[in-house]
Amino acid sequence: MAILKAFKGLRPPKEIAKDLASRPYDVLNSEEAREEAKGNPYSLLHIIKPEIDLPASTDVHAQEVYDKAKENFSLFRKNGWLTSDNKDNLYIYAQTMNGKTQYGIVGCAGVTDYMDGIIKKHELTRKDKEEDRMKHVRITNANMEPVFFTYPAVKEIDQIVKVFVGSNAPVYDFISSDGIGHHFWVIEDNTIISAITALFAKVPATYVADGHHRTAAAALVGNEKKKNNPDHKGNEEYNYFLAVHFPDDQLSIIDYNRVVKDLNGLTKEQLTEQLEKVFTIKAMGKEIYKPVKLHNFSMYIDGSWYSLTAKPGTYNDSDPIGVLDVTILSKLVLDQILDIKDLRTSNRIDFVGGIRGLGELKKRVDSGEMKAAFALFPVSMKQLINIADSGNIMPPKTTWFEPKLRSGLVVHSLE
């Protein structure tokens, strides 16, 4: 059963919370982070993307970058920009986008849960990215950023959260520059903390929604510290790492689309002829066409949109991976027609998160940068959980969650 542990969070003073909270380290590059943090000494980007405080030519994996993270973290604590709560608490972090609010419980997940498969994943991780975040955790001795988990909704937990947020004002409440509302409460009442953790202990599994590399890094460093401590007892802070847990029925996954640089030597007419063997194709004209159901895709090429519907028999509904639209597109189009075999390494394909809208696909094709675009119907939470439960891994770039968590509203120290 799943571990949820209260902890002494390091948090910013209310008056600088909005300025300190940042986007996750992996959604912007060094140049973007440097620009975003410009003129803002409070931004957590100075810790999670510390290369922004070094010459632009600095290798982001150089030791001096990690040393700068440690230096900046110490500075934040010395300046009182991150201060420790005086007791173990749970927290509630809610986000509002397009009029919809989702409520997550912030607490520590268990390293043993990750090692034992109670925390389930649906994506592969890359060792180089794992090691980068492991170095960051080691040198700061903290989980600077939370990972984004989901779990099967529990009505009793939902009710406790509903009553608490209805009776207490948030300690942080602001709208970030992207229009997302961020609301944060501190649960100090030990009776409420005990009730939530007891209910959570009955949850059979939790699922990584976003942050697979951060999850792996946090758990692996915790396990490393355990092995290196001859006096290990099991209650040390390194046995836990920072996560925000959202009930699955409050989340939705948005589409993650593909653009390709060439047609593998085919003309548009030859491509269409190949596609007609496995798809029912309908011309949709100049107006943007968005897929309306599973196994329905849209294609944009030469200034026009097309509806592509996979023909029966071209996919396997009983196979949790084979039924995914990313699998269908990868197999029937990208592999068999366009000869794009490895989505992780090919430089002939790029991926566009649905948060940018299908207009971004049109823009990249019309510019001549790309030759064609394919939009997909979003994966469902049910599909994600089924795949994780079966021990399978989704193809690359399958899920896109919005809104993204802001980092810095609470930090977990391993001290």
VOPAGU-2260 file (C-alpha; in pm, 1 decimal, decimal comma):
REM VOPAGU-2260
SITE   aa  ch    i         X         Y         Z
SITE  MET   A    0       0,0       0,0       0,0
SITE  ALA   A    1     112,4     355,4     -73,0
SITE  ILE   A    2     318,1     570,4     163,0
SITE  LEU   A    3     225,0     934,4     221,2
SITE  LYS   A    4     437,1    1109,0     482,0
SITE  ALA   A    5     411,8    1453,5     639,7
SITE  PHE   A    6     734,6    1656,0     646,0
SITE  LYS   A    7     884,5    1989,8     751,3
SITE  GLY   A    8     862,7    2186,4     429,3
SITE  LEU   A    9    1096,7    2467,2     331,6
SITE  ARG   A   10     873,8    2745,7     202,3
SITE  PRO   A   11     902,6    3105,3      81,0
SITE  PRO   A   12     749,3    3403,8     262,2
SITE  LYS   A   13     407,1    3488,5     122,1
SITE  GLU   A   14     519,7    3817,7     -29,8
SITE  ILE   A   15     777,7    3654,1    -261,4
SITE  ALA   A   16     602,6    3319,8    -332,2
SITE  LYS   A   17     485,7    3421,2    -679,8
SITE  ASP   A   18     832,4    3546,6    -776,8
SITE  LEU   A   19    1010,2    3243,9    -632,2
SITE  ALA   A   20     783,4    2978,3    -784,5
SITE  SER   A   21     910,7    2868,0   -1125,1
SITE  ARG   A   22     829,0    2634,4   -1405,6
SITE  PRO   A   23     991,5    2286,5   -1381,4
SITE  TYR   A   24    1355,7    2260,3   -1484,9
SITE  ASP   A   25    1280,1    2040,2   -1785,9
SITE  VAL   A   26    1022,5    2255,1   -1965,3
SITE  LEU   A   27    1262,2    2533,2   -2061,5
SITE  ASN   A   28    1618,5    2545,7   -2185,3
SITE  SER   A   29    1903,8    2744,5   -2033,7
SITE  GLU   A   30    1847,4    3048,9   -2254,5
SITE  GLU   A   31    1475,3    3056,5   -2175,3
SITE  ALA   A   32    1547,1    3011,9   -1802,4
SITE  ARG   A   33    1804,1    3292,6   -1810,1
SITE  GLU   A   34    1549,0    3525,2   -1968,3
SITE  GLU   A   35    1266,7    3417,1   -1737,4
SITE  ALA   A   36    1473,1    3477,3   -1423,2
SITE  LYS   A   37    1620,5    3805,8   -1547,7
SITE  GLY   A   38    1591,6    4072,9   -1279,7
SITE  ASN   A   39    1434,5    3828,6   -1033,9
SITE  PRO   A   40    1678,2    3711,8    -765,2
SITE  TYR   A   41    1402,8    3508,1    -596,5
SITE  SER   A   42    1336,0    3270,3    -888,3
SITE  LEU   A   43    1394,5    2904,2    -803,1
SITE  LEU   A   44    1552,7    2877,2   -1147,7
SITE  HIS   A   45    1872,5    3003,2    -982,6
SITE  ILE   A   46    1880,8    2667,1    -801,1
SITE  ILE   A   47    1722,4    2423,0   -1046,3
SITE  LYS   A   48    1883,7    2580,0   -1358,2
SITE  PRO   A   49    2193,8    2731,3   -1192,8
SITE  GLU   A   50    2382,7    2762,5   -1520,3
SITE  ILE   A   51    2186,8    3086,3   -1569,7
SITE  ASP   A   52    2424,1    3246,1   -1317,4
SITE  LEU   A   53    2733,7    3129,6   -1504,1
SITE  PRO   A   54    2872,2    3224,4   -1848,9
SITE  ALA   A   55    2644,8    3115,4   -2132,3
SITE  SER   A   56    2919,3    2891,0   -2269,8
SITE  THR   A   57    2923,9    2676,2   -1952,7
SITE  ASP   A   58    2851,2    2306,5   -2000,1
SITE  VAL   A   59    2524,0    2246,3   -1813,0
SITE  HIS   A   60    2667,0    1920,6   -1674,8
SITE  ALA   A   61    2989,8    2073,4   -1547,1
SITE  GLN   A   62    3062,8    2035,9   -1175,6
SITE  GLU   A   63    3060,1    2412,9   -1132,7
SITE  VAL   A   64    2691,4    2413,8   -1229,9
SITE  TYR   A   65    2601,6    2172,9    -949,9
SITE  ASP   A   66    2825,7    2366,7    -710,9
SITE  LYS   A   67    2634,5    2681,8    -806,5
SITE  ALA   A   68    2305,6    2505,7    -724,0
SITE  LYS   A   69    2436,2    2429,0    -375,0
SITE  GLU   A   70    2567,1    2784,1    -330,7
SITE  ASN   A   71    2238,5    2939,6    -441,3
SITE  PHE   A   72    2032,8    2706,4    -222,6
SITE  SER   A   73    2241,9    2809,4      78,2
SITE  LEU   A   74    2193,0    3175,2     -17,1
SITE  PHE   A   75    1815,0    3132,8     -38,1
SITE  ARG   A   76    1809,8    2981,7     311,5
SITE  LYS   A   77    2044,6    3243,9     453,9
SITE  ASN   A   78    1830,9    3523,5     308,9
SITE  GLY   A   79    1510,6    3373,3     448,8
SITE  TRP   A   80    1366,9    3308,6     105,8
SITE  LEU   A   81    1317,5    2941,8     198,3
SITE  THR   A   82    1252,3    2872,6     566,5
SITE  SER   A   83    1153,8    2553,2     743,7
SITE  ASP   A   84     815,3    2488,6     897,3
SITE  ASN   A   85     845,8    2397,7    1265,5
SITE  LYS   A   86     665,6    2062,2    1240,1
SITE  ASP   A   87     576,3    1786,8     996,3
SITE  ASN   A   88     282,4    1895,7     780,1
SITE  LEU   A   89      89,4    1792,6     474,2
SITE  TYR   A   90       0,3    2052,5     214,3
SITE  ILE   A   91    -265,4    2105,2     -50,7
SITE  TYR   A   92    -166,3    2244,8    -388,8
SITE  ALA   A   93    -450,1    2335,7    -623,2
SITE  GLN   A   94    -428,2    2465,6    -979,3
SITE  THR   A   95    -694,1    2639,7   -1184,0
SITE  MET   A   96    -691,9    2636,7   -1564,6
SITE  ASN   A   97    -982,3    2728,0   -1792,6
SITE  GLY   A   98   -1217,4    2748,7   -1494,6
SITE  LYS   A   99   -1135,2    2397,6   -1368,2
SITE  THR   A  100    -948,6    2339,8   -1039,7
SITE  GLN   A  101    -760,5    2022,8    -943,1
SITE  TYR   A  102    -653,1    1957,7    -583,7
SITE  GLY   A  103    -334,7    1768,8    -500,1
SITE  ILE   A  104    -201,8    1653,9    -163,9
SITE  VAL   A  105     163,5    1741,5    -113,1
SITE  GLY   A  106     353,5    1491,8      97,1
SITE  CYS   A  107     648,7    1260,0      74,9
SITE  ALA   A  108     632,2     937,3    -121,8
SITE  GLY   A  109     836,9     636,7     -12,0
SITE  VAL   A  110    1161,7     530,1    -176,9
SITE  THR   A  111    1067,5     168,6     -97,6
SITE  ASP   A  112     738,6     216,8    -284,7
SITE  TYR   A  113     935,9     306,8    -597,2
SITE  MET   A  114    1175,0      16,7    -556,9
SITE  ASP   A  115     890,6    -228,9    -489,9
SITE  GLY   A  116     675,9    -115,2    -784,1
SITE  ILE   A  117     396,6      38,9    -576,3
SITE  ILE   A  118     480,0     365,8    -751,1
SITE  LYS   A  119     416,3     276,7   -1114,0
SITE  LYS   A  120     557,6     440,2   -1424,5
SITE  HIS   A  121     455,5     445,4   -1788,0
SITE  GLU   A  122     766,4     594,0   -1954,3
SITE  LEU   A  123    1126,1     487,0   -1994,8
SITE  THR   A  124    1393,8     706,7   -1839,3
SITE  ARG   A  125    1733,4     795,6   -1980,7
SITE  LYS   A  126    2039,4     730,3   -1763,9
SITE  ASP   A  127    2202,3    1063,2   -1850,8
SITE  LYS   A  128    1896,4    1257,0   -1739,9
SITE  GLU   A  129    1862,8    1046,1   -1425,8
SITE  GLU   A  130    2226,1    1110,0   -1334,0
SITE  ASP   A  131    2190,3    1484,6   -1388,5
SITE  ARG   A  132    1906,0    1507,9   -1137,0
SITE  MET   A  133    2076,6    1261,7    -901,1
SITE  LYS   A  134    2379,7    1491,9    -886,2
SITE  HIS   A  135    2146,2    1781,2    -815,1
SITE  VAL   A  136    1975,1    1595,2    -528,4
SITE  ARG   A  137    2308,2    1481,3    -386,1
SITE  ILE   A  138    2467,0    1826,7    -380,8
SITE  THR   A  139    2163,4    2016,6    -249,7
SITE  ASN   A  140    2059,7    1729,2     -19,8
SITE  ALA   A  141    1700,3    1816,3    -104,2
SITE  ASN   A  142    1414,2    1750,3    -341,0
SITE  MET   A  143    1387,5    2099,9    -484,8
SITE  GLU   A  144    1095,6    2014,5    -713,2
SITE  PRO   A  145     790,1    1794,5    -657,9
SITE  VAL   A  146     696,6    1513,6    -891,4
SITE  PHE   A  147     341,9    1487,3   -1027,5
SITE  PHE   A  148     162,8    1169,0    -913,9
SITE  THR   A  149    -190,9    1045,4    -952,5
SITE  TYR   A  150    -384,7     781,7    -759,5
SITE  PRO   A  151    -729,8     617,0    -775,9
SITE  ALA   A  152    -963,6     875,7    -623,9
SITE  VAL   A  153   -1076,1     813,8    -265,3
SITE  LYS   A  154   -1404,0     985,6    -174,1
SITE  GLU   A  155   -1312,1    1020,8     193,3
SITE  ILE   A  156    -987,1    1201,1     104,1
SITE  ASP   A  157   -1172,0    1425,0    -141,8
SITE  GLN   A  158   -1418,0    1518,2     132,5
SITE  ILE   A  159   -1144,4    1603,0     383,2
SITE  VAL   A  160    -975,7    1825,3     123,9
SITE  LYS   A  161   -1304,3    1991,4      31,9
SITE  VAL   A  162   -1386,5    2075,4     393,0
SITE  PHE   A  163   -1034,8    2198,9     468,0
SITE  VAL   A  164   -1004,5    2434,1     169,7
SITE  GLY   A  165   -1356,4    2558,2     231,1
SITE  SER   A  166   -1270,5    2649,7     589,4
SITE  ASN   A  167    -918,8    2788,3     550,4
SITE  ALA   A  168    -765,2    3060,5     338,6
SITE  PRO   A  169    -468,7    2954,7     123,1
SITE  VAL   A  170    -126,4    3075,1     235,5
SITE  TYR   A  171     -32,2    3136,6    -128,2
SITE  ASP   A  172    -282,4    3239,6    -392,5
SITE  PHE   A  173    -166,8    3388,5    -721,9
SITE  ILE   A  174    -198,6    3371,3   -1099,5
SITE  SER   A  175     122,3    3298,2   -1287,9
SITE  SER   A  176     220,4    3467,6   -1613,8
SITE  ASP   A  177      62,6    3187,0   -1817,9
SITE  GLY   A  178    -278,7    3252,0   -1661,8
SITE  ILE   A  179    -280,4    2947,7   -1431,7
SITE  GLY   A  180    -412,0    2996,5   -1078,2
SITE  HIS   A  181    -201,0    2849,7    -798,3
SITE  HIS   A  182    -347,2    2797,7    -449,5
SITE  PHE   A  183    -156,8    2644,2    -156,8
SITE  TRP   A  184    -265,8    2545,2     194,1
SITE  VAL   A  185     -69,2    2413,4     493,0
SITE  ILE   A  186    -232,3    2132,0     693,5
SITE  GLU   A  187     -89,7    2158,6    1045,6
SITE  ASP   A  188    -367,6    1974,0    1231,8
SITE  ASN   A  189    -227,4    1634,0    1329,5
SITE  THR   A  190    -574,7    1480,1    1342,1
SITE  ILE   A  191    -635,8    1570,6     977,2
SITE  ILE   A  192    -284,2    1460,5     879,4
SITE  SER   A  193    -338,2    1122,9    1047,0
SITE  ALA   A  194    -676,0    1076,5     879,6
SITE  ILE   A  195    -535,5    1145,9     531,8
SITE  THR   A  196    -225,8     928,0     573,7
SITE  ALA   A  197    -435,5     640,4     711,1
SITE  LEU   A  198    -671,4     658,9     413,6
SITE  PHE   A  199    -378,8     686,5     175,3
SITE  ALA   A  200    -223,4     373,0     325,0
SITE  LYS   A  201    -515,5     181,0     172,1
SITE  VAL   A  202    -437,3     306,6    -181,2
SITE  PRO   A  203    -290,1       5,9    -367,0
SITE  ALA   A  204     -66,0     204,4    -603,2
SITE  THR   A  205      27,3     550,9    -718,7
SITE  TYR   A  206     127,5     650,7   -1071,4
SITE  VAL   A  207     388,1     888,2   -1209,4
SITE  ALA   A  208     196,9    1132,7   -1426,7
SITE  ASP   A  209     481,0    1375,6   -1497,5
SITE  GLY   A  210     842,6    1378,4   -1378,9
SITE  HIS   A  211     973,4    1027,5   -1441,6
SITE  HIS   A  212    1338,8    1137,7   -1432,1
SITE  ARG   A  213    1296,0    1338,7   -1111,3
SITE  THR   A  214    1113,6    1044,8    -952,4
SITE  ALA   A  215    1385,8     798,4   -1047,2
SITE  ALA   A  216    1662,1    1035,0    -934,6
SITE  ALA   A  217    1500,8    1104,8    -596,4
SITE  ALA   A  218    1436,4     736,9    -527,4
SITE  LEU   A  219    1779,1     620,9    -643,0
SITE  VAL   A  220    1960,7     879,0    -430,5
SITE  GLY   A  221    1749,5     780,0    -130,8
SITE  ASN   A  222    1835,0     416,0    -187,4
SITE  GLU   A  223    2200,9     509,0    -232,4
SITE  LYS   A  224    2203,5     693,1     101,2
SITE  LYS   A  225    2043,2     392,5     267,4
SITE  LYS   A  226    2316,6     159,5     139,1
SITE  ASN   A  227    2589,9     401,6     246,4
SITE  ASN   A  228    2457,5     445,3     600,0
SITE  PRO   A  229    2569,8     162,7     832,5
SITE  ASP   A  230    2333,2     299,2    1099,5
SITE  HIS   A  231    2029,2     311,4     870,2
SITE  LYS   A  232    1704,7     288,9    1068,2
SITE  GLY   A  233    1438,3     351,3     803,1
SITE  ASN   A  234    1295,2     677,6     934,1
SITE  GLU   A  235    1557,9     908,9     784,0
SITE  GLU   A  236    1433,3    1182,1     550,3
SITE  TYR   A  237    1626,5    1034,9     257,6
SITE  ASN   A  238    1378,6     744,9     263,2
SITE  TYR   A  239    1116,8     982,0     121,8
SITE  PHE   A  240    1084,4    1228,8    -163,1
SITE  LEU   A  241     856,8    1517,4    -257,0
SITE  ALA   A  242     540,2    1453,2    -459,3
SITE  VAL   A  243     202,0    1610,1    -530,1
SITE  HIS   A  244     -71,3    1344,9    -541,8
SITE  PHE   A  245    -381,3    1421,8    -750,8
SITE  PRO   A  246    -690,6    1196,9    -766,3
SITE  ASP   A  247    -719,5    1046,4   -1112,8
SITE  ASP   A  248   -1071,9    1174,5   -1177,5
SITE  GLN   A  249    -956,8    1537,1   -1152,2
SITE  LEU   A  250    -690,0    1507,9   -1421,6
SITE  SER   A  251    -701,2    1509,0   -1797,5
SITE  ILE   A  252    -428,3    1438,9   -2050,7
SITE  ILE   A  253    -401,1    1659,0   -2357,2
SITE  ASP   A  254    -281,5    1560,1   -2700,8
SITE  TYR   A  255      84,5    1521,9   -2796,1
SITE  ASN   A  256     126,2    1566,1   -3169,6
SITE  ARG   A  257     386,2    1497,2   -3437,9
SITE  VAL   A  258     542,4    1694,6   -3724,2
SITE  VAL   A  259     769,0    1538,8   -3988,2
SITE  LYS   A  260    1038,6    1702,9   -4198,4
SITE  ASP   A  261     992,6    1495,0   -4514,8
SITE  LEU   A  262     768,9    1233,4   -4677,1
SITE  ASN   A  263    1043,9     974,4   -4731,5
SITE  GLY   A  264    1067,0    1063,8   -5100,4
SITE  LEU   A  265     691,0    1035,1   -5160,6
SITE  THR   A  266     469,5    1294,9   -5320,9
SITE  LYS   A  267     154,6    1401,6   -5140,4
SITE  GLU   A  268     -48,5    1187,4   -5380,3
SITE  GLN   A  269     171,1     882,5   -5320,1
SITE  LEU   A  270     146,2     935,0   -4944,0
SITE  THR   A  271    -233,1     955,0   -4966,0
SITE  GLU   A  272    -243,2     637,0   -5173,1
SITE  GLN   A  273     -42,6     455,2   -4905,5
SITE  LEU   A  274    -256,1     596,3   -4623,3
SITE  GLU   A  275    -580,4     485,4   -4792,0
SITE  LYS   A  276    -478,8     123,5   -4742,2
SITE  VAL   A  277    -513,0     154,6   -4364,4
SITE  PHE   A  278    -718,3     471,7   -4305,6
SITE  THR   A  279   -1048,5     612,4   -4419,5
SITE  ILE   A  280    -952,1     959,1   -4541,6
SITE  LYS   A  281   -1176,2    1263,9   -4564,1
SITE  ALA   A  282   -1068,0    1608,2   -4685,4
SITE  MET   A  283   -1161,6    1873,0   -4427,3
SITE  GLY   A  284   -1052,2    2189,0   -4607,9
SITE  LYS   A  285    -857,5    2487,9   -4476,9
SITE  GLU   A  286   -1011,2    2506,6   -4129,1
SITE  ILE   A  287    -823,2    2333,9   -3847,0
SITE  TYR   A  288    -956,3    1983,8   -3785,0
SITE  LYS   A  289    -914,5    1827,9   -3441,3
SITE  PRO   A  290    -953,8    1449,1   -3390,8
SITE  VAL   A  291   -1290,3    1369,6   -3235,0
SITE  LYS   A  292   -1237,1    1019,1   -3092,6
SITE  LEU   A  293    -985,7     739,5   -3044,7
SITE  HIS   A  294    -833,6     606,2   -3368,6
SITE  ASN   A  295    -923,5     928,6   -3549,8
SITE  PHE   A  296    -630,6    1148,8   -3653,1
SITE  SER   A  297    -589,3    1474,0   -3837,2
SITE  MET   A  298    -323,1    1541,0   -4096,8
SITE  TYR   A  299    -211,5    1879,5   -4224,4
SITE  ILE   A  300     -23,6    1898,6   -4553,0
SITE  ASP   A  301       1,2    2149,6   -4838,2
SITE  GLY   A  302    -235,4    2394,5   -4670,0
SITE  SER   A  303    -520,2    2148,6   -4611,1
SITE  TRP   A  304    -650,7    1933,9   -4324,1
SITE  TYR   A  305    -759,6    1570,7   -4351,4
SITE  SER   A  306    -940,1    1330,9   -4119,5
SITE  LEU   A  307    -777,9     987,4   -4096,5
SITE  THR   A  308    -968,4     706,4   -3927,1
SITE  ALA   A  309    -786,1     377,9   -3874,3
SITE  LYS   A  310    -966,3      89,7   -4042,5
SITE  PRO   A  311   -1083,8    -205,1   -3829,0
SITE  GLY   A  312    -821,9    -476,5   -3812,2
SITE  THR   A  313    -528,0    -236,5   -3820,3
SITE  TYR   A  314    -504,3    -224,4   -3439,8
SITE  ASN   A  315    -564,6    -456,2   -3144,7
SITE  ASP   A  316    -814,6    -329,4   -2885,5
SITE  SER   A  317    -713,8    -604,9   -2641,8
SITE  ASP   A  318    -348,7    -494,4   -2638,5
SITE  PRO   A  319    -297,3    -200,5   -2397,4
SITE  ILE   A  320      -6,6     -71,9   -2609,1
SITE  GLY   A  321    -136,0    -170,9   -2952,7
SITE  VAL   A  322    -464,3      12,1   -2899,5
SITE  LEU   A  323    -292,6     346,1   -2837,0
SITE  ASP   A  324    -318,9     599,5   -3114,7
SITE  VAL   A  325      51,5     681,7   -3080,4
SITE  THR   A  326     122,8     313,5   -3154,9
SITE  ILE   A  327    -114,2     307,0   -3451,4
SITE  LEU   A  328      39,2     622,1   -3601,4
SITE  SER   A  329     394,6     506,5   -3531,1
SITE  LYS   A  330     340,3     164,5   -3686,5
SITE  LEU   A  331     114,3     241,6   -3982,9
SITE  VAL   A  332     250,6     580,9   -4085,6
SITE  LEU   A  333     582,1     677,4   -3932,3
SITE  ASP   A  334     744,7     333,5   -3959,1
SITE  GLN   A  335     583,3     156,4   -4253,8
SITE  ILE   A  336     535,0     458,1   -4482,3
SITE  LEU   A  337     778,1     730,8   -4373,2
SITE  ASP   A  338    1055,9     497,3   -4251,1
SITE  ILE   A  339    1094,9     675,7   -3916,1
SITE  LYS   A  340    1194,2     381,8   -3697,1
SITE  ASP   A  341    1314,3     528,6   -3368,2
SITE  LEU   A  342    1116,6     822,0   -3229,9
SITE  ARG   A  343    1380,0     883,3   -2961,8
SITE  THR   A  344    1669,6     938,5   -3200,1
SITE  SER   A  345    1533,4    1036,5   -3541,8
SITE  ASN   A  346    1596,7    1396,9   -3648,4
SITE  ARG   A  347    1317,6    1375,6   -3907,4
SITE  ILE   A  348    1040,1    1410,6   -3651,2
SITE  ASP   A  349     947,9    1652,9   -3375,2
SITE  PHE   A  350     677,2    1659,2   -3109,5
SITE  VAL   A  351     436,5    1939,3   -3022,2
SITE  GLY   A  352     242,5    1948,4   -2695,6
SITE  GLY   A  353    -127,9    2008,9   -2741,8
SITE  ILE   A  354    -113,3    2309,1   -2509,3
SITE  ARG   A  355      25,4    2499,3   -2809,2
SITE  GLY   A  356    -285,9    2421,3   -3011,9
SITE  LEU   A  357    -314,5    2275,9   -3361,4
SITE  GLY   A  358    -234,7    2618,9   -3502,2
SITE  GLU   A  359     126,1    2547,6   -3404,7
SITE  LEU   A  360     123,8    2242,0   -3635,0
SITE  LYS   A  361      -8,5    2452,3   -3922,2
SITE  LYS   A  362     252,4    2720,7   -3854,7
SITE  ARG   A  363     544,3    2478,4   -3864,6
SITE  VAL   A  364     427,5    2316,9   -4188,7
SITE  ASP   A  365     338,7    2646,4   -4359,4
SITE  SER   A  366     682,1    2785,0   -4272,2
SITE  GLY   A  367     846,1    2506,7   -4473,0
SITE  GLU   A  368    1026,8    2375,5   -4165,9
SITE  MET   A  369     809,0    2064,8   -4167,7
SITE  LYS   A  370     636,4    1881,3   -4449,8
SITE  ALA   A  371     332,9    1736,6   -4270,2
SITE  ALA   A  372     171,2    1724,4   -3925,8
SITE  PHE   A  373     -35,6    1461,5   -3749,1
SITE  ALA   A  374    -262,9    1535,3   -3451,8
SITE  LEU   A  375    -388,2    1264,8   -3215,8
SITE  PHE   A  376    -679,5    1217,9   -2979,5
SITE  PRO   A  377    -552,6    1237,3   -2618,7
SITE  VAL   A  378    -470,9     926,4   -2417,2
SITE  SER   A  379    -715,4     869,3   -2130,9
SITE  MET   A  380    -625,9     833,2   -1764,2
SITE  LYS   A  381    -775,1     483,8   -1780,5
SITE  GLN   A  382    -533,7     388,2   -2058,1
SITE  LEU   A  383    -237,3     528,2   -1865,1
SITE  ILE   A  384    -327,6     333,4   -1550,5
SITE  ASN   A  385    -396,5      11,6   -1745,4
SITE  ILE   A  386     -56,8      31,9   -1909,7
SITE  ALA   A  387     126,0     106,4   -1583,9
SITE  ASP   A  388     -61,4    -175,4   -1406,4
SITE  SER   A  389      33,7    -423,3   -1678,5
SITE  GLY   A  390     401,3    -328,3   -1650,2
SITE  ASN   A  391     409,5    -191,4   -2002,4
SITE  ILE   A  392     574,6     128,8   -2121,1
SITE  MET   A  393     410,0     386,3   -2345,6
SITE  PRO   A  394     582,7     496,7   -2666,1
SITE  PRO   A  395     784,2     821,3   -2643,4
SITE  LYS   A  396     597,3    1152,0   -2618,2
SITE  THR   A  397     253,2    1005,9   -2545,6
SITE  THR   A  398     118,3    1207,6   -2252,4
SITE  TRP   A  399     112,3    1580,2   -2185,9
SITE  PHE   A  400     -30,3    1704,8   -1858,3
SITE  GLU   A  401    -138,9    2062,4   -1802,0
SITE  PRO   A  402    -116,0    2266,2   -1595,2
SITE  LYS   A  403     244,9    2202,7   -1496,7
SITE  LEU   A  404     334,8    2219,0   -1128,5
SITE  ARG   A  405     520,0    2529,2   -1013,2
SITE  SER   A  406     840,5    2446,8    -828,3
SITE  GLY   A  407     941,7    2622,4    -507,4
SITE  LEU   A  408     615,9    2650,4    -314,5
SITE  VAL   A  409     758,0    2381,6     -87,5
SITE  VAL   A  410    1093,6    2201,7     -80,8
SITE  HIS   A  411    1182,8    1875,9      96,4
SITE  SER   A  412    1517,2    1872,1     274,8
SITE  LEU   A  413    1691,7    1537,6     321,0
SITE  GLU   A  414    1875,6    1663,9     628,4
